[in-house]
Every structure is written in C-alpha cells, then in structure tokens.
Amino acid sequence: MIWLDTPSDLTAFLQKHAHATHIGMDTEFIRERTYFPQLALVQLVIGEEIALVDASIPAVAAALKPMLENTAVLKIMHSCSEDLQAFKAGCDAVPSPVFDTQVAAALCGLGGSLSYLKLVEQLCNVTLEKGETRSDWLQRPLTDSQKHYAADDVRYLLPMYADLQQRLQTQGRTAWLDSDCAFAVDSARNEQADDNPHLGVRSNQPMPAEAQWRLRRILQWRDARAIEKNKPKRWIIDNDAAFALARQTPTCVEDVDAVLARFPKAPKSARLHLFALLQKPFSAEEKTMPLAFEPDSEAKARLKAMQQAVLTCAGELQIPEGLLASRKHLEFLLTTGQWPPFLQGWRQALLEKTLRMD
C-alpha cells in the first residue's frame, strides 16, 4: 500500500500501470454539510498494488481525470452511484466504463443490495472489520487504522470481478450489467435536479392534486437553492415544513408566516418568495404532471397485479424484485402509460407482455 499526495507521484504510478485494462476503485467523501460530495480519498488497486490517493488536494484529484475518462480501462467499483457523483464533483470526470460488483451480484442471484463486506465474505471467505465507517476522511494525516480500512475497500475487488464476470457470462446476463452500469454513468454525467421531486417523498396523509402541484414547486425551489448554495436540501427546507406549506392555499404572506412559525428551522427569510411561489397560477404542464396517488380500488387491483407479475418474473430469474422494478416505477407506468428510463431496455423486454398498458 502506497500513499500518493502529489500529482507527479500519482502520474508516475498510473504510468507504471499504463497497460492495465482493469482498475479497482473506491472513494471516501464527506457530504454532511454540503449538497455536493467533498472528495477526500481515492483508493486504487491495480494487480497486486494498492494506492491511496489524497484527493482532497485539487491538483492531485485533477491528475486522476485522464485515467477516469480512459474508455480502455474498466473501473471496478462496489455500489458506485455515490462514488460517481464524488468523482464528478472532485475530479470533474465521471469514470467510464464501470463494473458495479453490487449490481452484478444481484443479477447473478447472490442477493440484493449486498454490502461490500457481505460480498467479500460470500465470495472470498474473508471477514472484514467495519471500524472506520464513520471516520473523518478529510483529516490529515490519516491514521494507520483508516489507511488499512481504506485499502481493504479495494483489496478484493479484482478477484470478485473475475468471479462475477464468469457468473454473468454463464447466465447470459453480461449485457444486463453493461446496460445498468452505463445508465448509472449517464445519470451521474447528466445529473440534474429531479423534475418531479414530489414523487420521491411520501406524506403520511394523501394529498390532493393541487397540494401536490404546490409541493412540486416548493421542492423544485429547494433543489435549485441547495445546488446554488451547495447546502444539504434539508437545510433549505425540510420535508415536514414543505408538506405543511403545500397543504395551504395562502391568501396573504401572513398565512405563510403562520406555517413557517411551526418549524424552528424553516426558511423565514424566504417568506415572500414562498408566498409568490404558492400564489402563481398553475400552468397546463403542472396540471398534467404525474402524481403520487392513493389508488382507487381499480387502480389498486391493477398495481397489485403489476407487482405480482414483477415478483413472478424476478422469482423465475432469481433476482431481487426491487432490482427488476420498484413500486415507484410501476406507479409511474400505471399513471402515465410511459416506461420510465430505468425500466427501458432489458427490463422492458422482460416485462412488456405482462405489464401491457393498453
């Protein structure tokens, strides 16, 4: 294990392994006080050699970019979605192509959302420690314990890749993984605020259409402001306050004040903007947006039948039901008649006949 904290040392290490076609990677980052992740450390494994890269130094992080964007090198990671965001924020690059060992394991029938520790135990018969899970990865110098933990996070990626690749080939599912990993890369590369954030949060009470229209506006404003200020979304306005505002039809700014007063951390300085946001007439586009709904008896029966079809198909394939299609995806399909991007491709080919929307 070597420590790399200068661009020249990192470049020399990568040049030494210039002919490598597979690199195992992981990241450590902090995201407690920011919207975008703060990249602190990048772990690399090439062959038998492990390098810990001090990515908190901008010039060092920038030196990773050519390798990350080199399409001749396969980047092997575990549960890569947040790592891809961290690389984009810290290195201005999204790694590609990618092999995600967590998704691969699920597609092979080994279990859904397996942690790296669980997969290492299952495939390599090695039990790893969890000791530094909540570590401060921006502190310098790192402790020996932190370095050992960080190295272990990539130590077994290459043998697990070899095992999982063979299983995927045997089961004829390599193209499925390639598609899912390409989707993850594309999502990270073209990341933008969710156009329908109201669908991603659930109220403890059903909300009528107009309340959902207002909620969508509030959450879109929250997302845009969080990105602009690089602050966690909950610091802008939390879900409870957003729901409370959305349920109101304010006739004056004092109505907004009354709601915000119930929440100590609510953005009272944004009272006038929120009032204007809630007063603005709804557009035709807003009135046709997909809604989170409490289905009637007919819709409930249809949704249940769709879920059963997914469950049956997943059982036959021996993969997790949620990996095939979640309730959120099925609700979108049921209410709009359109296949959400995640379900397009191999999932749609498998489910189209049983989930026909005509």
C-alpha positions, 0 to 999 in steps of 0.5 A: 500500500502506497500513499500518493499526495502529489500529482507527479507521484500519482502520474508516475504510478498510473504510468507504471500501470499504463497497460492495465485494462482493469482498475479497482476503485473506491472513494471516501467523501464527506457530504454532511454539510454540503449538497455536493460530495467533498472528495477526500480519498481515492483508493486504487488497486491495480494487480497486486498494488494498492494506492491511496490517493489524497484527493482532497488536494485539487491538483492531485484529484485533477491528475486522476481525470485522464485515467477516469475518462480512459474508455480502455480501462474498466473501473471496478467499483462496489455500489458506485452511484455515490462514488460517481457523483464524488468523482464528478464533483472532485475530479470533474470526470465521471469514470467510464466504463464501470463494473458495479460488483453490487449490481452484478451480484444481484443479477447473478442471484447472490442477493440484493443490495449486498454490502461490500463486506457481505460480498467479500465474505460470500465470495472470498471467505474473508471477514472484514472489520467495519471500524472506520465507517464513520471516520473523518476522511478529510483529516490529515494525516490519516491514521494507520487504522483508516489507511488499512480500512481504506485499502481493504475497500479495494483489496478484493475487488479484482478477484470478485470481478473475475468471479462475477464476470464468469457468473454473468457470462454463464447466465447470459446476463453480461449485457444486463450489467453493461446496460445498468452500469452505463445508465448509472454513468449517464445519470451521474454525467447528466445529473440534474435536479429531479423534475418531479421531486414530489414523487420521491417523498411520501406524506403520511396523509394523501394529498390532493392534486393541487397540494401536490402541484404546490409541493412540486414547486416548493421542492423544485425551489429547494433543489435549485437553492441547495445546488446554488448554495451547495447546502444539504436540501434539508437545510433549505427546507425540510420535508415536514415544513414543505408538506405543511406549506403545500397543504395551504392555499395562502391568501396573504404572506401572513398565512405563510408566516403562520406555517413557517412559525411551526418549524424552528428551522424553516426558511423565514427569510424566504417568506415572500418568495414562498408566498409568490411561489404558492400564489402563481397560477398553475400552468397546463404542464403542472396540471398534467404532471404525474402524481403520487396517488392513493389508488382507487380500488381499480387502480389498486387491483391493477398495481397489485397485479403489476407487482405480482407479475414483477415478483413472478418474473424476478422469482423465475430469474432469481433476482431481487424484485426491487432490482427488476422494478420498484413500486415507484416505477410501476406507479409511474407506468400505471399513471402515465402509460410511459416506461420510465428510463430505468425500466427501458431496455432489458427490463422492458423486454422482460416485462412488456407482455405482462405489464401491457398498458393498453 
